[in-house]
Amino acid sequence: MFKYKFALQISLAAFVSLFLSNILYGKTIPVPNGNGWTAEIRYAAKEEVKVYSMPSEDSQLMGHYNYLERILIVNETGGEAKFGWKKALYPIKGFVQSKNLLSETQKKNIPERIKSKSFQEFTGNIEWEPEILYGSKEFLFVKKEASFSSENIGIIKFGEKILTLIKKSGTQNKVWKKVLYPVDGYVYSTDVTESLSSPLLAIGISYGAVNIPYEKNMENYRNPRGGFIEYSRTNWIVSLRLGYNNSQAHLKKYIMKTQTAYLHIQLTLFKLFDKHLRFYAFGGGGYWFSTFQNTTYPSLEDYFKEEKDKGPSYSFGGGIEYTLRGFFLGVQYGFWGTNLGVFGEEPQTGEFGMQYKVYPAFHQVEIDFGYRFEL
């Protein structure tokens, strides 16, 4: 009994501490508002697209792009680029005229015979890819070179968006990330993350398609139903699910009704299909409330009354879940373990009555459906 209560207390303490840490963290480390920019890929629309140091043809010439060469462009809110100009970041940094650029759709619409007849596509187009990351520390320094001893040339705040470059050929530097924007330099790879850590809340319902009582000879009487709320964050592989389950089992005319409140800790093992399909394992604890009644003689309910018992429980299992546009549908197997339930008082000599000792535990395969959203 003590170990069940202790496990439940630990689970509840973890849930409360994580929830409070989310509130406090959000208050002490604000997310900056410097993320008002976007990046895109454009293509040179003619044989020689000139790159200037400023958005003016009178400024210094920095170089040129060849026909259909891929160009990394940044669109700033209130930036240096004037109307009719775009700011290029890679492979040549500077400003190019918008009329000399093609979008991905425009490039695809160029007939192949014109491409082959005029100019071949630039071979360097497939050797690099842009990547957007976010600062994961309160402050992180941008280095001039990929070295801790190099001078600091900028600061990235927590949650601030940065544009980095991934090169597909040559030796890959896994320690440092090349930053192109908003500061041209290098950052330590562990100081950035692929996504901001935003709170996630899910609300769902569950239906026990398969329910197998643990107690020998008992069978399912009514398929379980329930509901839950779930808390996590966008960059966590762990989530906390607080839920309710209602099931019924029977042995001939003996009916046991069990309600369970639980707290599960889910661990995402891996994801497939662009992170839409999730595989996870879970474990946790809870508390069960059960009634047990002999319904053989409905007219004798005063003698065969509904007996009650309750106690701590534990559960573990795993599941698979598919998510699309916030909605999710999942299938989960779980075992819900309990201590031995004792229903009714032990009758004294000469008294009419019975005491029943039954395990309310069960195996369950449930179908979950719900909606998950950012707070």
VEXDREN-2710 file (C-alpha; in Angstrom, 1 decimal):
% VEXDREN-2710
k/r/px/py/pz
1/MET/0.0/0.0/0.0
2/PHE/2.8/2.4/1.0
3/LYS/4.7/2.0/-2.3
4/TYR/1.5/2.8/-4.4
5/LYS/0.9/6.0/-2.4
6/PHE/4.5/7.0/-2.7
7/ALA/4.5/6.5/-6.5
8/LEU/1.4/8.5/-6.8
9/GLN/2.8/11.4/-4.7
10/ILE/6.0/11.4/-6.8
11/SER/4.0/11.6/-10.0
12/LEU/1.8/14.4/-8.7
13/ALA/4.8/16.3/-7.5
14/ALA/6.5/16.0/-10.9
15/PHE/3.4/17.3/-12.7
16/VAL/3.0/20.3/-10.3
17/SER/6.7/21.2/-10.5
18/LEU/6.8/21.1/-14.3
19/PHE/3.7/23.1/-14.6
20/LEU/4.9/25.8/-12.2
21/SER/8.4/25.9/-13.9
22/ASN/6.6/26.6/-17.2
23/ILE/4.9/29.6/-15.7
24/LEU/8.0/31.0/-13.9
25/TYR/10.2/30.3/-16.9
26/GLY/7.9/32.3/-19.2
27/LYS/7.9/35.3/-16.8
28/THR/11.7/35.4/-16.2
29/ILE/12.9/34.9/-19.7
30/PRO/10.9/36.8/-22.3
31/VAL/10.9/35.8/-26.0
32/PRO/12.2/38.8/-28.0
33/ASN/10.2/40.4/-30.8
34/GLY/13.1/40.4/-33.3
35/ASN/11.7/37.5/-35.4
36/GLY/9.9/39.6/-38.0
37/TRP/11.8/38.3/-41.0
38/THR/11.5/35.4/-43.4
39/ALA/13.9/33.6/-45.7
40/GLU/13.3/32.2/-49.2
41/ILE/15.0/30.7/-52.2
42/ARG/15.1/32.5/-55.5
43/TYR/16.8/31.9/-58.8
44/ALA/18.8/34.2/-61.2
45/ALA/16.5/35.1/-64.1
46/LYS/19.2/35.9/-66.6
47/GLU/22.8/35.1/-67.6
48/GLU/24.3/37.7/-65.3
49/VAL/22.5/39.0/-62.2
50/LYS/24.6/41.7/-60.6
51/VAL/25.1/41.9/-56.8
52/TYR/25.6/45.3/-55.2
53/SER/26.8/46.4/-51.8
54/MET/23.8/48.6/-51.3
55/PRO/20.3/48.7/-52.9
56/SER/21.5/51.0/-55.7
57/GLU/23.2/50.5/-59.1
58/ASP/25.6/53.3/-58.1
59/SER/27.0/51.3/-55.2
60/GLN/30.0/48.9/-55.3
61/LEU/29.6/45.7/-57.4
62/MET/30.1/42.6/-55.2
63/GLY/29.8/40.0/-58.0
64/HIS/27.1/38.3/-60.0
65/TYR/24.9/35.2/-60.1
66/ASN/24.7/32.9/-63.2
67/TYR/21.5/31.9/-64.9
68/LEU/19.2/29.8/-62.6
69/GLU/21.8/29.8/-59.8
70/ARG/20.0/29.4/-56.5
71/ILE/20.1/32.5/-54.2
72/LEU/19.2/32.7/-50.5
73/ILE/17.1/35.8/-49.8
74/VAL/16.0/37.4/-46.5
75/ASN/12.9/39.6/-46.3
76/GLU/13.2/42.1/-43.5
77/THR/10.6/44.2/-41.8
78/GLY/11.8/47.7/-42.1
79/GLY/15.2/46.5/-43.4
80/GLU/17.8/48.0/-45.8
81/ALA/16.2/46.7/-49.0
82/LYS/14.3/49.3/-50.9
83/PHE/11.3/48.7/-53.2
84/GLY/12.4/46.7/-56.2
85/TRP/15.4/45.2/-54.4
86/LYS/16.1/42.0/-52.4
87/LYS/18.8/41.3/-49.8
88/ALA/20.9/38.2/-50.8
89/LEU/22.7/36.3/-48.1
90/TYR/24.3/33.4/-50.0
91/PRO/26.4/32.5/-52.0
92/ILE/27.2/36.2/-52.5
93/LYS/26.1/38.7/-49.9
94/GLY/24.6/42.0/-51.2
95/PHE/21.5/43.4/-52.9
96/VAL/19.9/42.3/-56.2
97/GLN/17.0/43.7/-58.2
98/SER/13.7/41.8/-57.7
99/LYS/13.0/41.9/-61.5
100/ASN/16.1/39.7/-62.0
101/LEU/14.9/36.9/-59.7
102/LEU/12.6/33.9/-60.3
103/SER/10.5/32.0/-57.8
104/GLU/10.4/28.3/-57.5
105/THR/7.2/28.1/-59.5
106/GLN/8.5/30.4/-62.2
107/LYS/11.6/28.3/-62.5
108/LYS/9.6/25.1/-62.9
109/ASN/7.5/26.6/-65.7
110/ILE/10.6/27.2/-67.8
111/PRO/10.5/24.6/-70.7
112/GLU/13.4/22.1/-70.5
113/ARG/14.4/22.9/-74.1
114/ILE/15.0/26.5/-73.2
115/LYS/17.1/25.5/-70.2
116/SER/19.3/23.1/-72.1
117/LYS/19.6/25.4/-75.1
118/SER/20.5/28.5/-73.1
119/PHE/22.5/27.6/-69.9
120/GLN/22.8/24.6/-67.7
121/GLU/21.6/24.8/-64.1
122/PHE/24.3/25.7/-61.6
123/THR/25.8/22.5/-60.1
124/GLY/26.3/24.2/-56.7
125/ASN/22.5/24.6/-56.3
126/ILE/22.1/21.2/-54.5
127/GLU/25.2/21.5/-52.2
128/TRP/23.6/23.7/-49.5
129/GLU/20.3/24.1/-47.6
130/PRO/19.1/26.9/-45.3
131/GLU/17.9/26.0/-41.8
132/ILE/16.0/28.1/-39.3
133/LEU/17.0/27.6/-35.6
134/TYR/16.2/29.4/-32.3
135/GLY/18.4/30.5/-29.4
136/SER/17.9/28.1/-26.5
137/LYS/19.9/30.1/-23.8
138/GLU/19.1/33.4/-22.2
139/PHE/22.0/34.9/-24.1
140/LEU/24.4/33.2/-26.5
141/PHE/27.4/34.8/-28.3
142/VAL/28.0/34.8/-32.0
143/LYS/31.7/34.1/-32.8
144/LYS/33.6/35.6/-35.7
145/GLU/35.2/32.2/-36.3
146/ALA/34.3/28.6/-35.4
147/SER/36.3/28.7/-32.1
148/PHE/35.7/29.4/-28.5
149/SER/38.8/31.7/-28.5
150/SER/37.4/33.8/-31.4
151/GLU/36.0/37.3/-30.6
152/ASN/32.3/37.9/-30.0
153/ILE/30.6/39.8/-32.8
154/GLY/27.0/39.5/-31.7
155/ILE/24.4/38.3/-29.2
156/ILE/21.4/36.1/-29.8
157/LYS/18.6/36.1/-27.2
158/PHE/16.5/33.2/-26.0
159/GLY/13.9/32.3/-28.6
160/GLU/15.4/34.6/-31.3
161/LYS/15.3/33.2/-34.8
162/ILE/18.5/32.7/-36.7
163/LEU/19.2/31.6/-40.3
164/THR/22.0/28.9/-40.6
165/LEU/23.5/27.0/-43.5
166/ILE/23.8/23.2/-44.0
167/LYS/26.4/22.1/-46.6
168/LYS/25.8/18.7/-48.1
169/SER/29.3/18.1/-49.3
170/GLY/32.7/18.1/-47.6
171/THR/33.4/17.6/-43.9
172/GLN/30.5/18.6/-41.6
173/ASN/31.2/20.7/-38.5
174/LYS/28.9/19.2/-35.8
175/VAL/30.2/21.5/-33.0
176/TRP/29.5/24.9/-34.7
177/LYS/26.7/26.3/-36.8
178/LYS/27.3/28.8/-39.5
179/VAL/24.9/31.8/-39.0
180/LEU/24.0/34.0/-42.0
181/TYR/21.4/36.1/-40.3
182/PRO/20.8/38.3/-38.2
183/VAL/24.6/38.2/-37.5
184/ASP/27.1/36.7/-39.8
185/GLY/29.2/34.3/-37.7
186/TYR/29.2/31.0/-35.8
187/VAL/27.3/29.7/-32.8
188/TYR/27.8/26.7/-30.6
189/SER/25.4/23.9/-31.8
190/THR/24.1/23.0/-28.4
191/ASP/23.0/26.6/-27.8
192/VAL/20.4/26.5/-30.5
193/THR/17.3/24.4/-31.1
194/GLU/15.1/23.5/-34.1
195/SER/11.9/24.8/-32.4
196/LEU/10.9/27.2/-29.6
197/SER/9.7/25.6/-26.4
198/SER/6.0/26.5/-26.4
199/PRO/3.4/24.9/-24.0
200/LEU/1.1/22.3/-25.6
201/LEU/-2.3/21.3/-24.3
202/ALA/-4.3/18.4/-25.5
203/ILE/-7.9/17.4/-24.7
204/GLY/-9.2/14.0/-25.7
205/ILE/-11.6/11.1/-25.2
206/SER/-10.9/7.4/-25.0
207/TYR/-12.8/4.2/-25.8
208/GLY/-11.7/0.8/-24.6
209/ALA/-12.2/-1.4/-27.7
210/VAL/-10.8/-4.4/-25.7
211/ASN/-11.1/-4.8/-22.0
212/ILE/-9.8/-7.9/-20.3
213/PRO/-10.3/-8.1/-16.5
214/TYR/-7.3/-9.3/-14.5
215/GLU/-9.5/-11.3/-12.1
216/LYS/-9.8/-14.9/-13.2
217/ASN/-13.2/-15.9/-14.8
218/MET/-14.4/-12.3/-15.0
219/GLU/-15.4/-10.8/-18.4
220/ASN/-15.9/-7.4/-19.8
221/TYR/-19.5/-6.1/-19.2
222/ARG/-19.3/-2.7/-20.7
223/ASN/-16.4/-1.2/-22.8
224/PRO/-14.5/1.5/-20.9
225/ARG/-14.9/5.1/-21.6
226/GLY/-13.0/8.1/-20.5
227/GLY/-11.3/11.4/-21.1
228/PHE/-8.0/13.2/-20.5
229/ILE/-6.0/16.4/-20.7
230/GLU/-2.4/16.3/-21.6
231/TYR/0.4/18.9/-21.1
232/SER/3.8/19.1/-22.9
233/ARG/6.1/21.5/-24.7
234/THR/7.0/21.7/-28.4
235/ASN/10.6/20.5/-27.9
236/TRP/9.9/17.9/-25.2
237/ILE/9.7/14.1/-25.8
238/VAL/7.9/13.8/-22.5
239/SER/4.2/14.6/-21.8
240/LEU/1.9/14.4/-18.8
241/ARG/-1.6/13.0/-19.1
242/LEU/-4.2/13.4/-16.4
243/GLY/-7.3/11.3/-17.2
244/TYR/-10.3/9.3/-16.1
245/ASN/-11.5/5.8/-17.0
246/ASN/-14.8/4.1/-16.3
247/SER/-15.2/0.3/-16.9
248/GLN/-17.5/-2.6/-15.9
249/ALA/-16.8/-6.3/-15.6
250/HIS/-19.0/-9.2/-14.5
251/LEU/-19.0/-12.8/-13.4
252/LYS/-22.4/-14.2/-14.1
253/LYS/-24.7/-12.0/-12.0
254/TYR/-21.9/-10.3/-10.1
255/ILE/-21.1/-6.9/-11.5
256/MET/-18.1/-4.7/-10.7
257/LYS/-17.9/-1.1/-11.8
258/THR/-14.5/0.6/-11.6
259/GLN/-13.7/4.3/-12.0
260/THR/-10.0/5.3/-12.2
261/ALA/-8.3/8.7/-12.0
262/TYR/-4.7/8.5/-13.3
263/LEU/-1.6/10.5/-14.1
264/HIS/0.6/9.1/-16.9
265/ILE/4.1/10.2/-18.0
266/GLN/4.5/9.5/-21.7
267/LEU/7.9/9.2/-23.4
268/THR/8.0/9.6/-27.2
269/LEU/10.3/6.9/-28.6
270/PHE/10.5/8.1/-32.2
271/LYS/8.4/9.7/-35.0
272/LEU/7.8/8.9/-38.7
273/PHE/6.2/10.5/-41.8
274/ASP/7.4/14.0/-41.2
275/LYS/6.7/13.7/-37.4
276/HIS/3.0/13.0/-37.9
277/LEU/3.2/9.4/-36.6
278/ARG/4.4/9.0/-33.0
279/PHE/5.4/5.9/-31.0
280/TYR/5.4/6.2/-27.3
281/ALA/5.6/4.3/-23.9
282/PHE/3.9/5.4/-20.7
283/GLY/3.8/4.7/-17.0
284/GLY/2.1/6.2/-14.0
285/GLY/-0.2/5.9/-11.1
286/GLY/-3.7/6.7/-10.0
287/TYR/-6.6/5.9/-7.7
288/TRP/-9.5/3.5/-8.3
289/PHE/-13.0/3.5/-6.9
290/SER/-15.0/0.3/-7.4
291/THR/-18.4/-1.1/-6.5
292/PHE/-19.3/-4.9/-6.5
293/GLN/-22.9/-6.2/-6.3
294/ASN/-24.7/-9.5/-6.6
295/THR/-27.6/-8.8/-9.0
296/THR/-29.1/-12.3/-8.9
297/TYR/-32.1/-11.2/-6.8
298/PRO/-33.0/-7.6/-7.6
299/SER/-35.8/-7.7/-5.0
300/LEU/-33.2/-8.4/-2.2
301/GLU/-31.0/-5.3/-2.8
302/ASP/-31.2/-4.6/1.0
303/TYR/-29.3/-7.9/1.6
304/PHE/-27.2/-7.9/-1.6
305/LYS/-26.3/-4.2/-1.5
306/GLU/-23.7/-2.5/-3.6
307/GLU/-20.3/-2.9/-1.7
308/LYS/-17.5/-0.4/-2.2
309/ASP/-13.7/-0.2/-2.0
310/LYS/-10.9/2.0/-3.3
311/GLY/-7.1/2.2/-3.4
312/PRO/-4.0/3.2/-5.4
313/SER/-3.2/1.9/-8.8
314/TYR/-0.3/1.8/-11.2
315/SER/-0.3/1.5/-15.0
316/PHE/2.1/1.1/-17.9
317/GLY/2.0/0.4/-21.7
318/GLY/2.6/1.9/-25.1
319/GLY/0.8/3.3/-28.1
320/ILE/0.9/4.8/-31.6
321/GLU/-0.6/8.1/-32.5
322/TYR/-1.2/10.0/-35.8
323/THR/-1.5/13.8/-35.8
324/LEU/-2.8/16.0/-38.5
325/ARG/-3.5/19.8/-38.1
326/GLY/-3.8/19.5/-34.4
327/PHE/-6.2/16.5/-34.3
328/PHE/-4.9/13.2/-33.2
329/LEU/-6.0/9.6/-33.4
330/GLY/-4.3/6.9/-31.5
331/VAL/-4.3/3.2/-30.3
332/GLN/-2.9/2.4/-26.9
333/TYR/-2.3/-0.8/-24.9
334/GLY/-2.1/-0.5/-21.1
335/PHE/-2.2/-2.7/-18.0
336/TRP/-3.9/-1.1/-15.0
337/GLY/-2.7/-2.8/-11.8
338/THR/-4.4/-2.6/-8.4
339/ASN/-4.2/-4.1/-4.9
340/LEU/-6.8/-6.6/-3.9
341/GLY/-10.3/-5.1/-3.5
342/VAL/-12.3/-6.2/-0.4
343/PHE/-16.0/-5.6/-0.9
344/GLY/-18.3/-5.9/2.1
345/GLU/-17.6/-6.6/5.8
346/GLU/-16.8/-10.1/6.9
347/PRO/-20.1/-11.6/8.2
348/GLN/-20.3/-12.6/11.8
349/THR/-21.8/-15.9/12.9
350/GLY/-25.5/-16.0/12.2
351/GLU/-25.4/-12.9/9.9
352/PHE/-26.7/-13.0/6.3
353/GLY/-24.0/-11.5/4.0
354/MET/-20.9/-12.1/2.0
355/GLN/-17.4/-10.6/1.7
356/TYR/-15.9/-10.5/-1.8
357/LYS/-12.2/-10.2/-2.6
358/VAL/-11.6/-9.2/-6.2
359/TYR/-8.8/-7.5/-8.2
360/PRO/-10.3/-4.5/-10.1
361/ALA/-7.2/-4.5/-12.4
362/PHE/-7.5/-5.0/-16.2
363/HIS/-5.7/-5.0/-19.5
364/GLN/-7.1/-2.5/-22.0
365/VAL/-6.6/-1.6/-25.7
366/GLU/-8.1/1.9/-26.1
367/ILE/-8.7/4.2/-29.0
368/ASP/-7.9/7.9/-28.3
369/PHE/-9.2/10.9/-30.2
370/GLY/-8.6/14.6/-29.4
371/TYR/-7.1/18.0/-30.3
372/ARG/-3.7/19.4/-29.4
373/PHE/-2.9/23.1/-29.5
374/GLU/-0.2/25.6/-28.4
375/LEU/-1.0/27.9/-25.5
END
